[in-house]
Amino acid sequence: MSIIIDNETKLVVSGLTGREGSFHGLRNKAYGTQLVAGVTPGKGGQDVEGTPIFNSIAESVEQAGANTSMIFVPAKFAADSINEAIDSGVDTVIAITEGIPVMDMLSTYWKAREKGVRLIGPNCPGVLSPGKANVGIIPAQFFDQGRIGVVSKSGTLTYQIGNELKQAGEGNSTIVGIGGDPIIGSDFIDILTLFDSDPETDLIVMVGEIGGDAEERAADFIAAEISKPVVAYIAGFTAPPGKQMGHAGAIISGSSGTAKAKQEALEAKGVRVGESPTEAAQIAVETLRSL
Amino acid sequence: MDLLEYQGKELFARHGLPVPKGVHASTADAAVDASETLGYPVAVKAQVLIGGRGKAGGIKIAKDSTEAHEYAGDIIGMDIIGPHGEGPFKVHELWVEAGSEIESEFYASVILDRSAKKLMVMLSRMGGMDVEAIAASDPEALVKQHVDPLAGLGKEEAREIVDWAQIPDAVAWQVADVLVQLVEVAQAEDATLIEVNPLIVNADGEVILLDAKVTIDGNSLFRHPELEELPESADQDAQEKMAKERGLTYVSLDGNIGILGNGAGLCMSTLDVVAQAGGRPANFLDAGGGSKAEAIIDALEVITSNPEVTAILFNIFGGITRCDEVARGIIEATNKIGLELPLVVRLDGTNSEEGLALLAEAGLDNLHHEATMLGAAKKVVELAGN
């Protein structure tokens, strides 16, 4: 099983003819992902190392059977591309692009919900189901196949934790980077729900950071709805209020959105929170082995 | 990107919202000239990016030129501390504004509600006090209403909010118009926060926006060139300014351990583990994905320009970033800037073996390699001293 992407994923990459898009799209293909198409308006009929290019995502759905779209286009045009993907007939849209204006994402978010299309990101590293498919920029070599699901707002922090799990001899069902923007298509709650019903996932690691209240809402949701054990890590205890810490969404506003508040909310609902990425990985391994 | 009050008011004025006439000034003499043009009384207002200016003595009403000169002189150079202990914010600029006779004060705001994924309008008849204080003293007096992301806020709907907040009938439609326009401004200008406190009714029964707190989404500046060109606050931290010019994501903190990580999450986490190990981080610096040697040199120059820094920690987990590139950057930068401060390096991930081999070959005396993030944090705390 795994979640969101697997052997059945047929990927179309918007921006495949660009430098970043081709580098990562072809890397995903080399991993074993079924890369069926690229999209660049006006370049339909060309190909990138054997992968056909179409003028629109809808054409790639009709002619190449694409069911998952990856968006790798510059921030100025990315919301339009995501909207195009939502209308194209694919089930899943994974938006890697960083820097999309949040006002654009407000309408795009609701459009995706209305059409029932799963949107991951933007400003995320993508999704990796080890041994099956990789869509995005996650370096697959740091993860093994296994029974731990990971959902995270941060890319490199996920690599850190995944690698510690690997060194401890454990692996992952799927790693989902949900993104560090204030408005993202899928939140912790959405991904926790998918992992909870995935037979290949036994435990979930949730990696949060300062800003917003997605972690607090996830804490309530875990207590009410999630049957599998969840281990968490939160970054940003030393972040000062009012400063954006790299990610557009990582900002403490007044007294809300602090790491401490998130940790307390999770612990109050019985979720163990690691003090460091290393400790979170250790708790996850211990918990998994005691199941 | 936070706008100063006067910048926010200029934005409101461009959209036809009623704001008092005002003039920007940065000296006491200029403030007097501005006051003479506007006519007395005038409000002399400190322009700093923090609330609670009135209580801190940063807003004074001057009745004549003597007072205008005196108050302006007092306020310029003043250090203002925020209501939650933020700052100090040194005052470099003033906004001199025609005085308004205040009959009543309301509170109005439009914010991006991240949880609901919608804009939210807030309105209260209890203006002039902190919104958190309104919510604490009388939660019913603070009306909140989400805006339909596709339809926007209609005039009738705005009027319902106004009635719900028990705004007097005489000004109800004026306030409703202001709410409709504030939502339009938020959408048109990519503002994630607009707070007007107070929104006043003057002696002539006119509704006026007497304050402006506006935050613009930094990701939207490509379509707002006029906002991008606004003058930087003179108070900006030297390292933050330098980092911005070099396109680095940097936040100044008040410790002595310089930090460089790749990726926002890992970098935040690095600050946390250094603090847990008993150290005090001097900064957050995300060298970003795919960090090249030049970016590392730029980053080290910014970090070492802070005289407080006594040791530096590099925490790199290479995904897209290649550790050999980072190592080359460290070696080049060390030689270029004659770096003598202790440097603790943790390199893991893509090409880490090549990177570590390069560092070993370079034989830098000040460089300490640690295999783990926690080990590196402990080591840099030990080397940094207090």
HADDOCK unambig.tbl for C-alpha pairs under 7 A between the chains (distance, minus, plus):
assign (segid A and resid 99 and name CA) (segid B and resid 219 and name CA) 5.14 0.50 0.50
assign (segid A and resid 100 and name CA) (segid B and resid 219 and name CA) 6.05 0.50 0.50
assign (segid A and resid 101 and name CA) (segid B and resid 217 and name CA) 6.75 0.50 0.50
assign (segid A and resid 101 and name CA) (segid B and resid 219 and name CA) 4.97 0.50 0.50
assign (segid A and resid 101 and name CA) (segid B and resid 220 and name CA) 4.92 0.50 0.50
assign (segid A and resid 103 and name CA) (segid B and resid 187 and name CA) 6.75 0.50 0.50
assign (segid A and resid 103 and name CA) (segid B and resid 190 and name CA) 6.11 0.50 0.50
assign (segid A and resid 106 and name CA) (segid B and resid 117 and name CA) 6.26 0.50 0.50
assign (segid A and resid 106 and name CA) (segid B and resid 118 and name CA) 6.61 0.50 0.50
assign (segid A and resid 106 and name CA) (segid B and resid 149 and name CA) 6.69 0.50 0.50
assign (segid A and resid 107 and name CA) (segid B and resid 149 and name CA) 5.94 0.50 0.50
assign (segid A and resid 107 and name CA) (segid B and resid 150 and name CA) 6.58 0.50 0.50
assign (segid A and resid 139 and name CA) (segid B and resid 319 and name CA) 5.39 0.50 0.50
assign (segid A and resid 154 and name CA) (segid B and resid 265 and name CA) 5.04 0.50 0.50
assign (segid A and resid 155 and name CA) (segid B and resid 263 and name CA) 6.80 0.50 0.50
assign (segid A and resid 156 and name CA) (segid B and resid 263 and name CA) 5.47 0.50 0.50
assign (segid A and resid 156 and name CA) (segid B and resid 265 and name CA) 6.61 0.50 0.50
assign (segid A and resid 156 and name CA) (segid B and resid 266 and name CA) 5.68 0.50 0.50
assign (segid A and resid 156 and name CA) (segid B and resid 317 and name CA) 6.55 0.50 0.50
assign (segid A and resid 157 and name CA) (segid B and resid 265 and name CA) 5.46 0.50 0.50
assign (segid A and resid 157 and name CA) (segid B and resid 266 and name CA) 4.64 0.50 0.50
assign (segid A and resid 160 and name CA) (segid B and resid 317 and name CA) 6.70 0.50 0.50
assign (segid A and resid 182 and name CA) (segid B and resid 114 and name CA) 6.07 0.50 0.50
assign (segid A and resid 183 and name CA) (segid B and resid 114 and name CA) 6.24 0.50 0.50
assign (segid A and resid 183 and name CA) (segid B and resid 117 and name CA) 6.53 0.50 0.50
assign (segid A and resid 212 and name CA) (segid B and resid 114 and name CA) 6.30 0.50 0.50
assign (segid A and resid 213 and name CA) (segid B and resid 115 and name CA) 6.67 0.50 0.50
assign (segid A and resid 214 and name CA) (segid B and resid 115 and name CA) 6.97 0.50 0.50
assign (segid A and resid 235 and name CA) (segid B and resid 265 and name CA) 6.44 0.50 0.50
assign (segid A and resid 235 and name CA) (segid B and resid 268 and name CA) 5.70 0.50 0.50
assign (segid A and resid 235 and name CA) (segid B and resid 269 and name CA) 4.93 0.50 0.50
assign (segid A and resid 236 and name CA) (segid B and resid 268 and name CA) 5.05 0.50 0.50
assign (segid A and resid 236 and name CA) (segid B and resid 269 and name CA) 6.19 0.50 0.50
assign (segid A and resid 236 and name CA) (segid B and resid 272 and name CA) 6.50 0.50 0.50
assign (segid A and resid 237 and name CA) (segid B and resid 272 and name CA) 5.84 0.50 0.50
assign (segid A and resid 238 and name CA) (segid B and resid 271 and name CA) 6.39 0.50 0.50
assign (segid A and resid 238 and name CA) (segid B and resid 272 and name CA) 5.70 0.50 0.50
assign (segid A and resid 245 and name CA) (segid B and resid 264 and name CA) 6.56 0.50 0.50
assign (segid A and resid 246 and name CA) (segid B and resid 249 and name CA) 5.96 0.50 0.50
assign (segid A and resid 246 and name CA) (segid B and resid 264 and name CA) 4.88 0.50 0.50
assign (segid A and resid 246 and name CA) (segid B and resid 286 and name CA) 6.62 0.50 0.50
assign (segid A and resid 247 and name CA) (segid B and resid 264 and name CA) 6.10 0.50 0.50
assign (segid A and resid 276 and name CA) (segid B and resid 273 and name CA) 6.52 0.50 0.50
